[in-house]
């Protein structure tokens, strides 16, 4: 089978470093993002997806109070 990569940028909620969202588990941010990508009109069976990856960036030295 051919490997396929989809790059579909999405954003999650943002907040201050160590702020009110600090205790929210990463999966609570990831789930709606993956669902939004799967809701796109791809000609793709979600059951065929073997792996999913997410990335992020943090400028902690700027975000810290």
mmCIF file of the N, C-alpha and C atoms, coordinates in Angstrom:
data_MODEL
# 
_entry.id   MODEL 
# 
loop_
_atom_site.group_PDB 
_atom_site.id 
_atom_site.type_symbol 
_atom_site.label_atom_id 
_atom_site.label_alt_id 
_atom_site.label_comp_id 
_atom_site.label_asym_id 
_atom_site.label_entity_id 
_atom_site.label_seq_id 
_atom_site.pdbx_PDB_ins_code 
_atom_site.Cartn_x 
_atom_site.Cartn_y 
_atom_site.Cartn_z 
_atom_site.occupancy 
_atom_site.B_iso_or_equiv 
_atom_site.pdbx_formal_charge 
_atom_site.auth_seq_id 
_atom_site.auth_comp_id 
_atom_site.auth_asym_id 
_atom_site.auth_atom_id 
_atom_site.pdbx_PDB_model_num 
ATOM 1   N N  . UNK A 1 1  ? 0.834   -1.177 0.000  1.00 0.00 ? 1  UNK A N  1 
ATOM 2   C CA . UNK A 1 1  ? 0.000   0.000  0.000  1.00 0.00 ? 1  UNK A CA 1 
ATOM 3   C C  . UNK A 1 1  ? 0.884   1.247  0.000  1.00 0.00 ? 1  UNK A C  1 
ATOM 4   N N  . UNK A 1 2  ? 0.429   2.286  -0.635 1.00 0.00 ? 2  UNK A N  1 
ATOM 5   C CA . UNK A 1 2  ? 1.159   3.543  -0.699 1.00 0.00 ? 2  UNK A CA 1 
ATOM 6   C C  . UNK A 1 2  ? 0.958   4.355  0.585  1.00 0.00 ? 2  UNK A C  1 
ATOM 7   N N  . UNK A 1 3  ? 2.035   4.924  1.093  1.00 0.00 ? 3  UNK A N  1 
ATOM 8   C CA . UNK A 1 3  ? 1.920   5.793  2.259  1.00 0.00 ? 3  UNK A CA 1 
ATOM 9   C C  . UNK A 1 3  ? 1.352   7.138  1.819  1.00 0.00 ? 3  UNK A C  1 
ATOM 10  N N  . UNK A 1 4  ? 0.433   7.659  2.596  1.00 0.00 ? 4  UNK A N  1 
ATOM 11  C CA . UNK A 1 4  ? -0.188  8.940  2.301  1.00 0.00 ? 4  UNK A CA 1 
ATOM 12  C C  . UNK A 1 4  ? -0.039  9.837  3.516  1.00 0.00 ? 4  UNK A C  1 
ATOM 13  N N  . UNK A 1 5  ? 0.281   11.083 3.282  1.00 0.00 ? 5  UNK A N  1 
ATOM 14  C CA . UNK A 1 5  ? 0.371   12.062 4.361  1.00 0.00 ? 5  UNK A CA 1 
ATOM 15  C C  . UNK A 1 5  ? -0.582  13.204 4.054  1.00 0.00 ? 5  UNK A C  1 
ATOM 16  N N  . UNK A 1 6  ? -1.379  13.585 5.042  1.00 0.00 ? 6  UNK A N  1 
ATOM 17  C CA . UNK A 1 6  ? -2.259  14.734 4.917  1.00 0.00 ? 6  UNK A CA 1 
ATOM 18  C C  . UNK A 1 6  ? -1.767  15.810 5.862  1.00 0.00 ? 6  UNK A C  1 
ATOM 19  N N  . UNK A 1 7  ? -1.689  16.994 5.386  1.00 0.00 ? 7  UNK A N  1 
ATOM 20  C CA . UNK A 1 7  ? -1.326  18.117 6.241  1.00 0.00 ? 7  UNK A CA 1 
ATOM 21  C C  . UNK A 1 7  ? -2.500  19.084 6.188  1.00 0.00 ? 7  UNK A C  1 
ATOM 22  N N  . UNK A 1 8  ? -3.191  19.190 7.288  1.00 0.00 ? 8  UNK A N  1 
ATOM 23  C CA . UNK A 1 8  ? -4.376  20.032 7.320  1.00 0.00 ? 8  UNK A CA 1 
ATOM 24  C C  . UNK A 1 8  ? -4.337  20.847 8.609  1.00 0.00 ? 8  UNK A C  1 
ATOM 25  N N  . UNK A 1 9  ? -3.733  22.016 8.558  1.00 0.00 ? 9  UNK A N  1 
ATOM 26  C CA . UNK A 1 9  ? -3.554  22.804 9.791  1.00 0.00 ? 9  UNK A CA 1 
ATOM 27  C C  . UNK A 1 9  ? -4.869  23.148 10.478 1.00 0.00 ? 9  UNK A C  1 
ATOM 28  N N  . UNK A 1 10 ? -4.872  22.970 11.758 1.00 0.00 ? 10 UNK A N  1 
ATOM 29  C CA . UNK A 1 10 ? -5.996  23.340 12.622 1.00 0.00 ? 10 UNK A CA 1 
ATOM 30  C C  . UNK A 1 10 ? -5.414  23.927 13.895 1.00 0.00 ? 10 UNK A C  1 
ATOM 31  N N  . UNK A 1 11 ? -6.220  24.700 14.612 1.00 0.00 ? 11 UNK A N  1 
ATOM 32  C CA . UNK A 1 11 ? -5.770  25.283 15.874 1.00 0.00 ? 11 UNK A CA 1 
ATOM 33  C C  . UNK A 1 11 ? -6.650  24.818 17.012 1.00 0.00 ? 11 UNK A C  1 
ATOM 34  N N  . UNK A 1 12 ? -6.039  24.692 18.149 1.00 0.00 ? 12 UNK A N  1 
ATOM 35  C CA . UNK A 1 12 ? -6.796  24.408 19.368 1.00 0.00 ? 12 UNK A CA 1 
ATOM 36  C C  . UNK A 1 12 ? -6.911  25.717 20.152 1.00 0.00 ? 12 UNK A C  1 
ATOM 37  N N  . UNK A 1 13 ? -7.532  25.628 21.291 1.00 0.00 ? 13 UNK A N  1 
ATOM 38  C CA . UNK A 1 13 ? -7.624  26.798 22.162 1.00 0.00 ? 13 UNK A CA 1 
ATOM 39  C C  . UNK A 1 13 ? -6.226  27.235 22.581 1.00 0.00 ? 13 UNK A C  1 
ATOM 40  N N  . UNK A 1 14 ? -6.063  28.502 22.831 1.00 0.00 ? 14 UNK A N  1 
ATOM 41  C CA . UNK A 1 14 ? -4.770  29.015 23.279 1.00 0.00 ? 14 UNK A CA 1 
ATOM 42  C C  . UNK A 1 14 ? -4.979  29.771 24.592 1.00 0.00 ? 14 UNK A C  1 
ATOM 43  N N  . UNK A 1 15 ? -3.938  29.904 25.318 1.00 0.00 ? 15 UNK A N  1 
ATOM 44  C CA . UNK A 1 15 ? -4.015  30.628 26.585 1.00 0.00 ? 15 UNK A CA 1 
ATOM 45  C C  . UNK A 1 15 ? -2.620  30.956 27.074 1.00 0.00 ? 15 UNK A C  1 
ATOM 46  N N  . UNK A 1 16 ? -2.543  31.526 28.242 1.00 0.00 ? 16 UNK A N  1 
ATOM 47  C CA . UNK A 1 16 ? -1.252  31.869 28.842 1.00 0.00 ? 16 UNK A CA 1 
ATOM 48  C C  . UNK A 1 16 ? -0.547  30.625 29.337 1.00 0.00 ? 16 UNK A C  1 
ATOM 49  N N  . UNK A 1 17 ? 0.766   30.631 29.290 1.00 0.00 ? 17 UNK A N  1 
ATOM 50  C CA . UNK A 1 17 ? 1.560   29.529 29.826 1.00 0.00 ? 17 UNK A CA 1 
ATOM 51  C C  . UNK A 1 17 ? 1.262   29.390 31.312 1.00 0.00 ? 17 UNK A C  1 
ATOM 52  N N  . UNK A 1 18 ? 0.862   28.176 31.713 1.00 0.00 ? 18 UNK A N  1 
ATOM 53  C CA . UNK A 1 18 ? 0.533   27.923 33.110 1.00 0.00 ? 18 UNK A CA 1 
ATOM 54  C C  . UNK A 1 18 ? -0.814  28.504 33.523 1.00 0.00 ? 18 UNK A C  1 
ATOM 55  N N  . UNK A 1 19 ? -1.624  28.937 32.546 1.00 0.00 ? 19 UNK A N  1 
ATOM 56  C CA . UNK A 1 19 ? -2.911  29.565 32.841 1.00 0.00 ? 19 UNK A CA 1 
ATOM 57  C C  . UNK A 1 19 ? -4.025  28.553 33.062 1.00 0.00 ? 19 UNK A C  1 
ATOM 58  N N  . UNK A 1 20 ? -5.250  28.972 32.812 1.00 0.00 ? 20 UNK A N  1 
ATOM 59  C CA . UNK A 1 20 ? -6.422  28.156 33.128 1.00 0.00 ? 20 UNK A CA 1 
ATOM 60  C C  . UNK A 1 20 ? -6.509  26.885 32.300 1.00 0.00 ? 20 UNK A C  1 
ATOM 61  N N  . UNK A 1 21 ? -5.846  26.811 31.157 1.00 0.00 ? 21 UNK A N  1 
ATOM 62  C CA . UNK A 1 21 ? -5.885  25.606 30.325 1.00 0.00 ? 21 UNK A CA 1 
ATOM 63  C C  . UNK A 1 21 ? -4.761  24.622 30.651 1.00 0.00 ? 21 UNK A C  1 
ATOM 64  N N  . UNK A 1 22 ? -3.888  24.968 31.582 1.00 0.00 ? 22 UNK A N  1 
ATOM 65  C CA . UNK A 1 22 ? -2.726  24.124 31.894 1.00 0.00 ? 22 UNK A CA 1 
ATOM 66  C C  . UNK A 1 22 ? -3.120  22.731 32.386 1.00 0.00 ? 22 UNK A C  1 
ATOM 67  N N  . UNK A 1 23 ? -4.267  22.617 33.032 1.00 0.00 ? 23 UNK A N  1 
ATOM 68  C CA . UNK A 1 23 ? -4.671  21.319 33.578 1.00 0.00 ? 23 UNK A CA 1 
ATOM 69  C C  . UNK A 1 23 ? -5.493  20.488 32.591 1.00 0.00 ? 23 UNK A C  1 
ATOM 70  N N  . UNK A 1 24 ? -5.755  21.018 31.406 1.00 0.00 ? 24 UNK A N  1 
ATOM 71  C CA . UNK A 1 24 ? -6.550  20.293 30.406 1.00 0.00 ? 24 UNK A CA 1 
ATOM 72  C C  . UNK A 1 24 ? -5.657  19.257 29.731 1.00 0.00 ? 24 UNK A C  1 
ATOM 73  N N  . UNK A 1 25 ? -6.055  17.980 29.730 1.00 0.00 ? 25 UNK A N  1 
ATOM 74  C CA . UNK A 1 25 ? -5.239  16.937 29.098 1.00 0.00 ? 25 UNK A CA 1 
ATOM 75  C C  . UNK A 1 25 ? -5.103  17.175 27.584 1.00 0.00 ? 25 UNK A C  1 
ATOM 76  N N  . UNK A 1 26 ? -3.930  16.863 27.013 1.00 0.00 ? 26 UNK A N  1 
ATOM 77  C CA . UNK A 1 26 ? -3.721  17.080 25.576 1.00 0.00 ? 26 UNK A CA 1 
ATOM 78  C C  . UNK A 1 26 ? -4.771  16.416 24.697 1.00 0.00 ? 26 UNK A C  1 
ATOM 79  N N  . UNK A 1 27 ? -5.258  15.255 25.105 1.00 0.00 ? 27 UNK A N  1 
ATOM 80  C CA . UNK A 1 27 ? -6.275  14.573 24.310 1.00 0.00 ? 27 UNK A CA 1 
ATOM 81  C C  . UNK A 1 27 ? -7.565  15.366 24.181 1.00 0.00 ? 27 UNK A C  1 
ATOM 82  N N  . UNK A 1 28 ? -7.863  16.179 25.196 1.00 0.00 ? 28 UNK A N  1 
ATOM 83  C CA . UNK A 1 28 ? -9.060  17.013 25.127 1.00 0.00 ? 28 UNK A CA 1 
ATOM 84  C C  . UNK A 1 28 ? -8.925  18.099 24.074 1.00 0.00 ? 28 UNK A C  1 
ATOM 85  N N  . UNK A 1 29 ? -7.706  18.475 23.757 1.00 0.00 ? 29 UNK A N  1 
ATOM 86  C CA . UNK A 1 29 ? -7.478  19.418 22.659 1.00 0.00 ? 29 UNK A CA 1 
ATOM 87  C C  . UNK A 1 29 ? -7.407  18.683 21.323 1.00 0.00 ? 29 UNK A C  1 
ATOM 88  N N  . UNK A 1 30 ? -6.800  17.508 21.321 1.00 0.00 ? 30 UNK A N  1 
ATOM 89  C CA . UNK A 1 30 ? -6.558  16.770 20.079 1.00 0.00 ? 30 UNK A CA 1 
ATOM 90  C C  . UNK A 1 30 ? -7.833  16.196 19.464 1.00 0.00 ? 30 UNK A C  1 
ATOM 91  N N  . UNK A 1 31 ? -8.739  15.709 20.284 1.00 0.00 ? 31 UNK A N  1 
ATOM 92  C CA . UNK A 1 31 ? -9.937  15.038 19.767 1.00 0.00 ? 31 UNK A CA 1 
ATOM 93  C C  . UNK A 1 31 ? -10.747 15.907 18.819 1.00 0.00 ? 31 UNK A C  1 
ATOM 94  N N  . UNK A 1 32 ? -11.129 17.133 19.188 1.00 0.00 ? 32 UNK A N  1 
ATOM 95  C CA . UNK A 1 32 ? -11.920 17.930 18.237 1.00 0.00 ? 32 UNK A CA 1 
ATOM 96  C C  . UNK A 1 32 ? -11.136 18.314 16.980 1.00 0.00 ? 32 UNK A C  1 
ATOM 97  N N  . UNK A 1 33 ? -9.813  18.410 17.101 1.00 0.00 ? 33 UNK A N  1 
ATOM 98  C CA . UNK A 1 33 ? -9.015  18.740 15.918 1.00 0.00 ? 33 UNK A CA 1 
ATOM 99  C C  . UNK A 1 33 ? -9.032  17.579 14.933 1.00 0.00 ? 33 UNK A C  1 
ATOM 100 N N  . UNK A 1 34 ? -8.797  16.362 15.421 1.00 0.00 ? 34 UNK A N  1 
ATOM 101 C CA . UNK A 1 34 ? -8.847  15.195 14.532 1.00 0.00 ? 34 UNK A CA 1 
ATOM 102 C C  . UNK A 1 34 ? -10.248 15.014 13.944 1.00 0.00 ? 34 UNK A C  1 
ATOM 103 N N  . UNK A 1 35 ? -11.286 15.238 14.749 1.00 0.00 ? 35 UNK A N  1 
ATOM 104 C CA . UNK A 1 35 ? -12.654 15.125 14.234 1.00 0.00 ? 35 UNK A CA 1 
ATOM 105 C C  . UNK A 1 35 ? -12.910 16.148 13.122 1.00 0.00 ? 35 UNK A C  1 
ATOM 106 N N  . UNK A 1 36 ? -12.416 17.366 13.292 1.00 0.00 ? 36 UNK A N  1 
ATOM 107 C CA . UNK A 1 36 ? -12.599 18.399 12.270 1.00 0.00 ? 36 UNK A CA 1 
ATOM 108 C C  . UNK A 1 36 ? -11.916 18.007 10.961 1.00 0.00 ? 36 UNK A C  1 
ATOM 109 N N  . UNK A 1 37 ? -10.729 17.427 11.052 1.00 0.00 ? 37 UNK A N  1 
ATOM 110 C CA . UNK A 1 37 ? -10.024 16.990 9.839  1.00 0.00 ? 37 UNK A CA 1 
ATOM 111 C C  . UNK A 1 37 ? -10.798 15.857 9.171  1.00 0.00 ? 37 UNK A C  1 
ATOM 112 N N  . UNK A 1 38 ? -11.311 14.913 9.953  1.00 0.00 ? 38 UNK A N  1 
ATOM 113 C CA . UNK A 1 38 ? -12.060 13.789 9.382  1.00 0.00 ? 38 UNK A CA 1 
ATOM 114 C C  . UNK A 1 38 ? -13.411 14.220 8.813  1.00 0.00 ? 38 UNK A C  1 
ATOM 115 N N  . UNK A 1 39 ? -13.940 15.346 9.268  1.00 0.00 ? 39 UNK A N  1 
ATOM 116 C CA . UNK A 1 39 ? -15.205 15.855 8.736  1.00 0.00 ? 39 UNK A CA 1 
ATOM 117 C C  . UNK A 1 39 ? -15.044 16.522 7.374  1.00 0.00 ? 39 UNK A C  1 
ATOM 118 N N  . UNK A 1 40 ? -13.805 16.784 6.973  1.00 0.00 ? 40 UNK A N  1 
ATOM 119 C CA . UNK A 1 40 ? -13.566 17.360 5.645  1.00 0.00 ? 40 UNK A CA 1 
ATOM 120 C C  . UNK A 1 40 ? -14.016 16.359 4.583  1.00 0.00 ? 40 UNK A C  1 
ATOM 121 N N  . UNK A 1 41 ? -14.338 16.831 3.396  1.00 0.00 ? 41 UNK A N  1 
ATOM 122 C CA . UNK A 1 41 ? -14.839 15.918 2.353  1.00 0.00 ? 41 UNK A CA 1 
ATOM 123 C C  . UNK A 1 41 ? -13.740 15.099 1.670  1.00 0.00 ? 41 UNK A C  1 
ATOM 124 N N  . UNK A 1 42 ? -12.949 14.393 2.463  1.00 0.00 ? 42 UNK A N  1 
ATOM 125 C CA . UNK A 1 42 ? -11.926 13.500 1.910  1.00 0.00 ? 42 UNK A CA 1 
ATOM 126 C C  . UNK A 1 42 ? -12.613 12.256 1.368  1.00 0.00 ? 42 UNK A C  1 
ATOM 127 N N  . UNK A 1 43 ? -12.032 11.669 0.373  1.00 0.00 ? 43 UNK A N  1 
ATOM 128 C CA . UNK A 1 43 ? -12.506 10.359 -0.081 1.00 0.00 ? 43 UNK A CA 1 
ATOM 129 C C  . UNK A 1 43 ? -11.657 9.319  0.648  1.00 0.00 ? 43 UNK A C  1 
ATOM 130 N N  . UNK A 1 44 ? -11.880 9.218  1.947  1.00 0.00 ? 44 UNK A N  1 
ATOM 131 C CA . UNK A 1 44 ? -11.020 8.421  2.814  1.00 0.00 ? 44 UNK A CA 1 
ATOM 132 C C  . UNK A 1 44 ? -11.870 7.724  3.870  1.00 0.00 ? 44 UNK A C  1 
ATOM 133 N N  . UNK A 1 45 ? -11.642 6.451  4.039  1.00 0.00 ? 45 UNK A N  1 
ATOM 134 C CA . UNK A 1 45 ? -12.312 5.690  5.085  1.00 0.00 ? 45 UNK A CA 1 
ATOM 135 C C  . UNK A 1 45 ? -11.524 5.872  6.383  1.00 0.00 ? 45 UNK A C  1 
ATOM 136 N N  . UNK A 1 46 ? -12.102 6.500  7.416  1.00 0.00 ? 46 UNK A N  1 
ATOM 137 C CA . UNK A 1 46 ? -11.371 6.701  8.672  1.00 0.00 ? 46 UNK A CA 1 
ATOM 138 C C  . UNK A 1 46 ? -10.806 5.415  9.257  1.00 0.00 ? 46 UNK A C  1 
ATOM 139 N N  . UNK A 1 47 ? -11.422 4.274  8.965  1.00 0.00 ? 47 UNK A N  1 
ATOM 140 C CA . UNK A 1 47 ? -10.918 2.996  9.479  1.00 0.00 ? 47 UNK A CA 1 
ATOM 141 C C  . UNK A 1 47 ? -9.579  2.629  8.847  1.00 0.00 ? 47 UNK A C  1 
ATOM 142 N N  . UNK A 1 48 ? -9.235  3.258  7.722  1.00 0.00 ? 48 UNK A N  1 
ATOM 143 C CA . UNK A 1 48 ? -7.971  2.967  7.050  1.00 0.00 ? 48 UNK A CA 1 
ATOM 144 C C  . UNK A 1 48 ? -6.792  3.724  7.668  1.00 0.00 ? 48 UNK A C  1 
ATOM 145 N N  . UNK A 1 49 ? -7.064  4.640  8.567  1.00 0.00 ? 49 UNK A N  1 
ATOM 146 C CA . UNK A 1 49 ? -6.004  5.435  9.196  1.00 0.00 ? 49 UNK A CA 1 
ATOM 147 C C  . UNK A 1 49 ? -5.329  4.595  10.274 1.00 0.00 ? 49 UNK A C  1 
ATOM 148 N N  . UNK A 1 50 ? -4.029  4.437  10.146 1.00 0.00 ? 50 UNK A N  1 
ATOM 149 C CA . UNK A 1 50 ? -3.270  3.647  11.110 1.00 0.00 ? 50 UNK A CA 1 
ATOM 150 C C  . UNK A 1 50 ? -2.629  4.501  12.195 1.00 0.00 ? 50 UNK A C  1 
ATOM 151 N N  . UNK A 1 51 ? -2.194  5.709  11.846 1.00 0.00 ? 51 UNK A N  1 
ATOM 152 C CA . UNK A 1 51 ? -1.515  6.569  12.809 1.00 0.00 ? 51 UNK A CA 1 
ATOM 153 C C  . UNK A 1 51 ? -1.895  8.015  12.562 1.00 0.00 ? 51 UNK A C  1 
ATOM 154 N N  . UNK A 1 52 ? -1.849  8.789  13.623 1.00 0.00 ? 52 UNK A N  1 
ATOM 155 C CA . UNK A 1 52 ? -2.051  10.225 13.524 1.00 0.00 ? 52 UNK A CA 1 
ATOM 156 C C  . UNK A 1 52 ? -1.006  10.938 14.350 1.00 0.00 ? 52 UNK A C  1 
ATOM 157 N N  . UNK A 1 53 ? -0.511  12.027 13.848 1.00 0.00 ? 53 UNK A N  1 
ATOM 158 C CA . UNK A 1 53 ? 0.527   12.793 14.543 1.00 0.00 ? 53 UNK A CA 1 
ATOM 159 C C  . UNK A 1 53 ? 0.101   14.244 14.638 1.00 0.00 ? 53 UNK A C  1 
ATOM 160 N N  . UNK A 1 54 ? 0.464   14.860 15.726 1.00 0.00 ? 54 UNK A N  1 
ATOM 161 C CA . UNK A 1 54 ? 0.220   16.288 15.912 1.00 0.00 ? 54 UNK A CA 1 
ATOM 162 C C  . UNK A 1 54 ? 1.526   16.933 16.342 1.00 0.00 ? 54 UNK A C  1 
ATOM 163 N N  . UNK A 1 55 ? 1.634   18.187 16.050 1.00 0.00 ? 55 UNK A N  1 
ATOM 164 C CA . UNK A 1 55 ? 2.814   18.928 16.468 1.00 0.00 ? 55 UNK A CA 1 
ATOM 165 C C  . UNK A 1 55 ? 2.391   20.259 17.059 1.00 0.00 ? 55 UNK A C  1 
ATOM 166 N N  . UNK A 1 56 ? 3.287   20.843 17.761 1.00 0.00 ? 56 UNK A N  1 
ATOM 167 C CA . UNK A 1 56 ? 2.985   22.135 18.360 1.00 0.00 ? 56 UNK A CA 1 
ATOM 168 C C  . UNK A 1 56 ? 4.261   22.882 18.650 1.00 0.00 ? 56 UNK A C  1 
ATOM 169 N N  . UNK A 1 57 ? 4.103   24.118 18.951 1.00 0.00 ? 57 UNK A N  1 
ATOM 170 C CA . UNK A 1 57 ? 5.257   24.954 19.294 1.00 0.00 ? 57 UNK A CA 1 
ATOM 171 C C  . UNK A 1 57 ? 4.914   25.756 20.525 1.00 0.00 ? 57 UNK A C  1 
ATOM 172 N N  . UNK A 1 58 ? 5.897   26.016 21.316 1.00 0.00 ? 58 UNK A N  1 
ATOM 173 C CA . UNK A 1 58 ? 5.702   26.821 22.512 1.00 0.00 ? 58 UNK A CA 1 
ATOM 174 C C  . UNK A 1 58 ? 6.897   27.741 22.694 1.00 0.00 ? 58 UNK A C  1 
ATOM 175 N N  . UNK A 1 59 ? 6.610   28.995 22.800 1.00 0.00 ? 59 UNK A N  1 
ATOM 176 C CA . UNK A 1 59 ? 7.675   29.963 23.079 1.00 0.00 ? 59 UNK A CA 1 
ATOM 177 C C  . UNK A 1 59 ? 7.638   30.275 24.564 1.00 0.00 ? 59 UNK A C  1 
ATOM 178 N N  . UNK A 1 60 ? 8.024   29.291 25.371 1.00 0.00 ? 60 UNK A N  1 
ATOM 179 C CA . UNK A 1 60 ? 7.877   29.408 26.815 1.00 0.00 ? 60 UNK A CA 1 
ATOM 180 C C  . UNK A 1 60 ? 8.625   30.602 27.394 1.00 0.00 ? 60 UNK A C  1 
ATOM 181 N N  . UNK A 1 61 ? 9.766   30.908 26.832 1.00 0.00 ? 61 UNK A N  1 
ATOM 182 C CA . UNK A 1 61 ? 10.516  32.032 27.393 1.00 0.00 ? 61 UNK A CA 1 
ATOM 183 C C  . UNK A 1 61 ? 9.753   33.334 27.199 1.00 0.00 ? 61 UNK A C  1 
ATOM 184 N N  . UNK A 1 62 ? 8.895   33.410 26.203 1.00 0.00 ? 62 UNK A N  1 
ATOM 185 C CA . UNK A 1 62 ? 8.069   34.606 26.013 1.00 0.00 ? 62 UNK A CA 1 
ATOM 186 C C  . UNK A 1 62 ? 6.771   34.507 26.797 1.00 0.00 ? 62 UNK A C  1 
ATOM 187 N N  . UNK A 1 63 ? 6.281   33.296 26.993 1.00 0.00 ? 63 UNK A N  1 
ATOM 188 C CA . UNK A 1 63 ? 4.967   33.112 27.599 1.00 0.00 ? 63 UNK A CA 1 
ATOM 189 C C  . UNK A 1 63 ? 4.983   33.180 29.127 1.00 0.00 ? 63 UNK A C  1 
ATOM 190 N N  . UNK A 1 64 ? 6.133   32.934 29.718 1.00 0.00 ? 64 UNK A N  1 
ATOM 191 C CA . UNK A 1 64 ? 6.198   32.929 31.182 1.00 0.00 ? 64 UNK A CA 1 
ATOM 192 C C  . UNK A 1 64 ? 6.070   34.352 31.720 1.00 0.00 ? 64 UNK A C  1 
ATOM 193 N N  . UNK A 1 65 ? 5.324   34.482 32.816 1.00 0.00 ? 65 UNK A N  1 
ATOM 194 C CA . UNK A 1 65 ? 5.152   35.835 33.416 1.00 0.00 ? 65 UNK A CA 1 
ATOM 195 C C  . UNK A 1 65 ? 6.449   36.356 34.007 1.00 0.00 ? 65 UNK A C  1 
# 
